[in-house]
Amino acid sequence: MGERADERVSIAEVSSLLGIPVPTIRSWERRYAFPSPARTGGRHRRYSVAEIDALRAMRDEMIRGHRAGEAVAIARAALTMTPARSDALEGFARGADELDGEVIRRSLDEATEVLGVERTIVDVAFPGLREIGERWKAGRCDVSNEHLATHVVRPWLARVTTFAPPPYRAHPIVLACAPTELHTIGLEAFAVVLARRGWACRFLGSTTPVDSVVLAVRSARAAGAVVTAHRSVARRGAVEALRAVSDIPGVGAFYGGNAFATERSRTDVPGTYLGADLLHAADVITATLERSASS
């Protein structure tokens, strides 16, 4: 995702885009036949949108601690995209490239009709934003492309939230970024998923002080709190917030974000790690808090 539908890119371009060394990409193909890109007449590899997405998935699974063989098995699923998802990703990329927000909105709406809200969030909106962010870091697009896409996705998330059922659970969940964390879009999307499971959410946004998280949890009589950190510099503040939440009797503490992607980064962190899958994370929170309420 991120290239035009009719383009295939070289291994050097894939390496630059994903931050995976060229020898590593070749090694994965040699050892696991993953992926198996088309070749030019001169035998040069040319990678499709789907193959780039699959390599990204494998990279991310290895960062999360999976062995290469396990990561391949998980990432192969990225090569079996439905036509609706593939078309939506291509539309998202085209809209970002052309700074056309309406194209991005239309790609999300059309995907929702086929995939549903939750799968559109995790299979289209997030991969689309992640790809644009990586392209910007690699100098392959301008920050304006990233900003426009984010500002289209944000109101789209707010709109689809209105289709969630009214909250029916007794106590809400507080969602907050670590005191020095600026990125909120993941939590905004997570609020949509939680709302569709009957939870009322109290979204506090970016750079939330520890005392404010605690105050919100107590004031709202929350069942749990989710604290996220994506940058390593934000990890310490997130841990402090989680410790404070964990000290409140009867309140569940949960956390996620790139700052906790490795097992080492989660050592001695209080609370429950939610992982990178929003749908699974929502199920973890629901099951954990339901068990707590019944005990």
Beta strands, then each sheet from edge to edge (+ up, - down):
strand 1: 38-39
strand 2: 45-46
strand 3: 173-177
strand 4: 201-205
strand 5: 224-228
strand 6: 252-256
strand 7: 272-273
sheet 1: 1+ 2-
sheet 2: 4+ 3+ 5+ 6+ 7+
end
